[in-house]
């Protein structure tokens, strides 16, 4: 982008929480009987995704009393289910050409979302669990919302014993995941907040979603693992979501991963209690945190910084900066930096 580029207009009328808006993904730890001390800490967040027990009605009421702006989204992984779950027919799992289950996460198998009956099961299962809560959720978070298959494995989605055409698989897979969102939207009357984990969606479905999660994209930029111009292109994608998605905007950027990325290795080390050093290194990297926070403040989204996005009660003094609300759009300056003014005194965000 050229100096002088302007991206995103501030909210016409400031609504919702002031800035910075801080989120917590997957590990809020809000369960029945949790201590007041823990709930007081969690109430500082403006957005919680997952990590809230189904019977935590008193705890949730306390959070909302402490922070009227807090939003709680029900978490659901749309492409995976627990390995061996009896409600899932054996023919519903996605398999490779060798007949093996496909797994992207420990203890989870990937469902075959090219099958209409599997999509129906996912929607029914999602809504049944959603309605089990003893309190009112503000919305739904669709995790693992990928519209294309990753990797170079060969799949047999139609069970004919022959390797599938990847383009045909991707097409049918996209139809399946999009229908999960549209059908959930329809059956909940479109009255909730809807968010997905799929940063690089090209064509939405924006009409059903308030935003999406950019999970780890800033870490890859920070460590130089992306090409030239990656920060600017991701900033443009961020603002595209703000423009095309439903309102209010729930776009979120999260970084803070440790160095051990393999989920199986990470899971085993957590069980052995050997992840503390890796987590502490991430917690202390305040430069990386500030890079993510300043980037997020170039738009109207929420920021999160936690190792592996789920563990660590981390809070930084920058989160308490009384920025207020945007007083103008984000703009690139002649020296190449980006700035956005806020009405909280003379403060501004610069990256």
N, C-alpha and C positions, 0 to 999 in steps of 0.2 A: 504494500500500500504506500501511496505517496504522502509526504508531509501535508497536513491540512485535511486529511481524510477524516470525516465525521461518521461515527457509527452509533446508532441508537439514540432515541430521544428519551428523556426521563419520563416517569409516570406523569400523566396529565394532572392528577391529584394524588399527592403522596398517600398511599394506603399500605396497610400492613406494617410489619416491623420496620424499625429504622435500620440503617446500614452501619456496619456490615451485618449481613444476614448469615448466620452460622448454622450448619446442618450437622447431623450425626447419622451415619449410615450403619445399620445392621446390629450395633452393639450398645444400645441405650441402657439395657439392663433394668427396665421398668417392669417389675414383677410384684405380685401381691406380697405385701409385708416388707417391701424395701424401706430402708431408713429414710427419715426426713432429710438427713444430710445429703444422701445421694440424690433424692428427688429435687432438692434445692439446686444442686449442681446441674442436673439435667434440664431443669426449667430454663436455664440460660439459652439453650438452643432454640432456634426458630423453626426447625424442621427435623422431625425424627422419622426415619424409615426403618421399620422392623425393630426388633429388640424390645417389644412391648408385649407383656403377657395378656392372654385372652380374658383373664379374670381380674385385671388390674384396674377396675373401675374407680375405686377410691384414689388410687395413685394418679390415674389420668386426670381425674377431677382436680386434684391438688396441683398438677402441672398447669392445667388451664387456668386455675385461679391465680397462680403465680405469674404466668405469662399468657395473657389472653390471645396473643398472636401465634402461639405455637401450633404447628400442624403435625398430625400423626398419620402416616401412610402405612397401610397394610402391605407387607412384603410377600411376594409370590414369585417363584422361579418358573417361568412358563415352559422351558424346554426340558427340564429335568424332573425326576421324581426319585424317591428313595428306592434303592435297589431291593428287589424282592417284595415290594409292596403288593399285597394280595388283591387290592382293587384294580391293579393294572394288569390287563390281559397280556400273556406272553407275546402275542402277535403285535402288541402296541409299541414295543421297544424298537428303536432304530438299531439296525445291525450292519456290520461291515460285510464285505463279500465272503469273509470267512465265518460268518454267522456269529461274530462276537458282539457283545454289547458295546456301546459307545459311551465313554465317560469322560467328562471334562472337569469333574470335581469328586473328591473322595466320598464314597458311599452313595453316589448318585449315577443313575443311568439316563441317557438321553431318550426322550420319547420321539416317536415318528409323527411329527406334526404335519406331514403330507396327507395323513389319513383324517377325513372329516370326523369319524367317530372318536378319534383321539382328541381332536380340538374340542369337541363337545364335552368330553370327559374333563379336560383341563378347565374349561369355563365353569362347569358344574362344581368341580372340586374347589376352584378358587373362591367362588361365591359362597359355597357352603362354609368354608373356613372363615371367610370374611364376616359372615353373619353370626358366627359363634361368639364373638367378642361381647363382653358384658357392658361395653361402652360404645360410643359412636366414633368410628374412624372418619378422618377427613378425606381420605382418598386411598388409592391403590397404586403400588409400585410394581411394575412388571419387570422382573430381573431377567437377564439372559435373553433380551429381545434382539436376537440376531436374525437378519433376513437372508443371510447366505451362510453356507456351511464353511467352516474353517478347515485348514489343513489339506493334505493331499491324499487322505484315505479314500478308498473306494467303498461306496455304500450300495446296499440293495434295498431301497426304500419300498419297492413294489413286491419283493419276495419272489421274484422269478428266477433267482439264481444267477442273474447276469449283472455286470456292473452298470450302474445307473449313469445316464448322461448328466453331468454336473449342472448344466444350464437348466435342464428340466427339473432336477432336484431343487435347485435354488428357487425356481419359479413357484413350484408347489409349496415349498417351505415358507416362502414369503406370504403366499396366500393364507397359509395356516396361521402364522403368527399375527398377521394383520387382523384376521377374523377373531382371534382371541380378544384382541383389544376392542374391536368394533362391537362384538357381541356383549362383552362385559359392560361397555359403555351403554349399550341399548338397554340391558337388563337392570342397570342401576339408574336409568333415567337421565344419564349425562349430568347428574347433579353433584358428582364428587370431583376431587382433584385426581388427575391421572398422569402418571410419570413412568418412563421406561429407562432401562439401562442399555442404551444403544447410541453412542455419540455420533457415529458416522452415517446415520440415516440420510439418504439422499432426498427422498420424497415423502417424508413423514411416516405414518399418517398423522400429520399435524392437527387435523380437525378433531382428533380424539384426545390429544395429549397436551397437558400444560407445560411439559418440558421433558428433559432427559438428563441423564447423569453422564458426565465426562469423567470416567473413572481411570485415573492414572495417566491421562494424556499429558498433563502438565509435568509429571515426573519425567516422561520420555523426552520432552522438550528441554527440561532443566538439565538432564544428563547428556544432552547432545545426541540422542538416539534417533532423531528425526532429521529430515532434510531442511535445507535453507528455506526460510519463510514459513515454517510450520506454526510458529506462534501467531503470525498475522492471519494465516488461513483458518486456524482454530478460533481466533477471535471473531472472524467473519461468520463461521459456523454457529458460534454462540449467539451472535446477533440475529442470525437467520432464524434460530429457534425462538428468540424473543419476539420476532416479527410475525412468524407464521403460526406459532403455537397458541393454544387457548390461554385465556387470562383467568387468574393471575399466573405470572411467570414462575415456574418451578425448575428452571434450568439450574443444575448444580455442577460445580467443578470440585473434584476431590483429588488430593495427592497426599503423600506421606508414606508410601510403601517402603518397606525395608529392602534389603538386598536379596533376600531369599524369595524368589518368585514362584517356584514350583509348588503348587498347592498340596501335593502329597508329602513332599519333604517338609514343608512348613507345618502341616497338620501333625506330623510325627514329632517334630521338634517342640511344638506347643505341648503335646502330651507329656513329653519328657522334661518340660520346664526349662528348655534351652533357648528360648527366644528373647529373653530379657535384654541382652546386649544389643541385638539387632533393633529392637523396638526403642531402646533408649537412644541409640544413635539417630534414629529418625526423629524422635521427639526433640532432640537438641538442635536439629538442623533448622534453625529459625529463618535463615536466609531462604530456604526452599519454601517454608510456610509463607513467608511474605511475598514471594514470587506468585504463589497460587492465590493468595488473598487479593493482591493488587490487580491481578488479571481478572479475577471475578468481579471486582469493583468497577471494571470497565463496562459492566452490564448490570442487569437487575436480578441476577441469580443469587444462589446460596453457595457458601464455601464450606468445605470440610477438610480437616487435616488429621488423620489418624493412621497409624501403622496398620496396613491391610484393611483400612477403613472400618474396622469393627472393634478394636481393642485399644484401651488407653484413654483414661479420663484426662485429656489434655486441653488446657485452656491458656490462651496467650493474651497479654495485655492489649495487643492490637485489636482483639475482638471487642474490647470495651470502649474503643474510640467513638465518641458521640458524633458520628458523621451526619446524622439526620437523614435527609433524602437528597437525591440527585438534583443539582441546580442547573444542569445542562448535560449534553451528550458527551461521550468519550471522543477525544480528538487527538490526532497525531500532531506533535509539535515540530517545528523546523529542525530541531536537533535529533529527531527520530524517536523521542520518548512519547508516551501516551499519557494524557491527563484527563481527569474527569472531576468537575467541581461538585461539591456537596454543600448543603446549606447549614451544616453544623459549624458555624463560625467561619474561619478562614481556611478550613481544612479541605484538602483535595487528595485524590488518589493518583499516584504516579507510577508508571511502570515502563 
